[in-house]
Amino acid sequence: MDITLLAGGFVLSLAVAAIAHALRLLTRNGIMAAVTVGTLVFGFGGWRHAGLLVVFFVTSSALTRWQAARKFNLDQARGRTGLQVLANGAVAATLSVWGAIRPAPWIAAAFAGAIAASTADTWATEIGWLSKTPPRLITARLLRTRAEVQPGTSGGVTWLGTIGACIGAVVIAGSGAVWLHTAFGRVWLAGFIGMTVDSILGATVEGRWRWMTNDTVNLIATAVGAALAALL
């Protein structure tokens, strides 16, 4: 760990978070969570890891604003909360710290897999909102039954959103291959499967218990993406 990197990570993260808050992309507690995640990733993982996190945040934020008038996601309109930020970034931050304390060859792949899963899920949601056909529960697709749901319903998927998820995972897998020298295909697969797990959990267990919220599901999905990328 380099104290200079930690300080630099804090300053840069604070600047980015402040701009995001001004653009209504982060709530106030979202700022604190974003600064914490960014500082840990940059301070312990370096600019290469931080770069991957920035790609996720910038592209996801851009998609949130893209065609915003046609979307009805009130949560995103208020900005991402602290819990939402941690759900998408806690695994990556933990891996960055772990990699600095106990370096291992699989850390970079796991980090990229976690970011790929978060990116694929976010891209699927933001692009899927624009689908002209209503979403269907992913479990209905697997069972070949018809179960159309309202846009934004947990576990609801569209072909447009699925294509968006594939592209989002490609962006992170490509960035990881260049900056972290991770295997493109394995990170992409881990990200896509992580997104799929998110949809399945959203359709089956989300909301059944008080603690099984959308944020919990997102956290599990990023952990699955990280674990799968590491195993591959």
N, C-alpha and C positions, 0 to 999 in steps of 0.2 A: 504494500500500500504506500502511496506517495501522498503526503499531506497537500502538496501542490495540486495534484489531480483532484483531490477531494474538494479543495477550495474552488478550483476552476469549475468543477462539476456543479457545485452549489450555485455559483454566480450564473453560469450558463443556463442551468435549469430554472433558476428564479426568473431570469429574463424571458425565457420561452414561456414559462407558466404565466407570467404577468401579461404577456401579449395574448396568450390564449384566453385568459380571463377577460381581457378587454374585448375580445372577439366573441365572448359568451360561449367559449368552447370548454371552459372549466369553471366550476363553482369555487367558492373561497376555500372550502376544505379540499377541493380537487387540486388547488394550487399547492397546498402543503404536501399532499400525497405525491404529486408530480415532482416536486422539488426533492422529496426524500428518495423516490425511485431513481430519478436522474442523477442525483449526487452519488448514490451507491454504485450505479452502473458505470458512470464515468470515472469515479474515484477508484474503484476496484477493478473494473474491466478495461478501462482505457477508451480512447476515442473510437476504436473499431466497434466495440460493443455498443457504445453510446450512439454511434452512427446508425446502427440497425434499429435502435429504439426510436431515434429521430425519424427514420423513414416510416416506421409504423405510425407515429403520432401525426406527422405532417400529411401523409397520404389519407389517413383515416379522417383527420379533421377536414381536409379538402373535400372528401366524399360526403361528409356530414353537411357541408355548406352547398354542395352541388345539387341543383334542382330542389332546394330546400322547400320551396313553395308547394311542391307536389307530395311532400312527406308529412306525416302526422305523428312523428315521434316526439312527444312532449318532453320526455326525459332528456333527449339530446338537445332540444331547443333551450333548455335551462343550463346546459353544459354538463360535462361529466363530473360526477361527484368523487369524493375521496375513495369511497368503497369501489367504485367502478374503475378508477385508476389503479388501485391496488390489485383488484381482481385480474387485470390485464398485465400488470407489471411486477407484482410481488415475486413470482417465480423467477423472472429474469434477474431481478435485483439480488435475490438469494443466491442464484448461480454465480453472479459476478463476484460476490463476497467469498463464496465457497472456492471459486477458482483462484482467487488471490491467496487464500489461506492454505489450501491444499490443491495445488495445480494437478489437473488430470486431462488427458487428451480428449475425453468425452464432453468436457464442460462446454466448449465452444458449440458443439453440435446441439447439446441440450438447450443452450441459450437461444440459438437460432430457431430450434423447433418450437420453443415457447412463444417467441415473437411471431413466428409463422402462423401458429394456431390463432393467436389474438388477431392478427391481421386478416387471416382468412375469414374468421367469424365476423369481424367488423365490416369488411368489404361485402360479405354476403348479406348482412343486414341492410347496409346503406344502399346497395345496388338493388337488392330484392324489393325494397320499398317502391321502386319504379316499375315493377313488373305489371304488365297489363292483365295478366292472369292471376287469380287469387292464389295465395299460398296454400299448401296442403301439409298436414302433419307428416313429418318424415317417417313416422311409424306406419302411417297409412300407405305411403309409397312402398315401404318394405313388404307390407302385407297385401299390396295390390288392392286396397280398398279406397273408396272416395271419402275424403274428410277435409273439405275446404274450411279454412279458418280466416279470421280477419288479419290484415297486414300488421306485423309487429307481434303476433302471437308467438310465444316461446315454442320452439319445435317446428314452426311453420317454415317450409322451404319452397323456393321457386327455382325454375331452371336458370333464370337470369341471375338470381342470387348465387346459385351454385357456380356458375361461370365466373362471377365476380370473385368468389372465394378461391377458385383455382388461380386466377390472375394475381390476387393478393399474395397467395402463398408463393407464386413464381417470383414476385418482386423481392420478397424476403429471402427466398432460397438463392436467388441470383446475387443479392447484396452480400449474403453470408458467404457465398462461394468466393467472392472477390476479396472481402475484408477479413473473413475469419478462416478461409480455406476449408470450409465445410462442404460436404457432398451435396450437390444441388438436388438430385432426385430424392435423396433420403430426407432432407429437410422439407422439401415440398410435400412429400407423402406424409410426414409427421404432422405438418401444419394442417393439411387437408383432413386427415383422420381426426385430429384434435377438434377441428371445427364440426365434423360430423358427430363426434361424441357430445359436443355441446348441444347440438340440435336434438339428439336422442334423449339426453337427460332433460332438456327443456320440455320435451313432449311427454315424458314419462314420470319423472319424480320432482321436477321443480314445483314448488308451492305445496307439496304434500306435508312438509314439516316447516316450521317457522324459520329454521336456519338454512333450508334449501332454497335460497333465493337465486335470482339470475346472476348475481355477483359470485355466489358460491359455485354455480355451474361454470361460469367463465374461468374461475380459478382452477377448477378441476380440469377443464379443457386445456388450459395452458400447461398444466402439469403433465397431462397425457402427451401433448406435443413434445414436451421436453424429454420425457421418459422414452418415448418411442424413437426420437432422433438419437438419443444416447445409445439405446439398444441396437439400433441399425448400424 
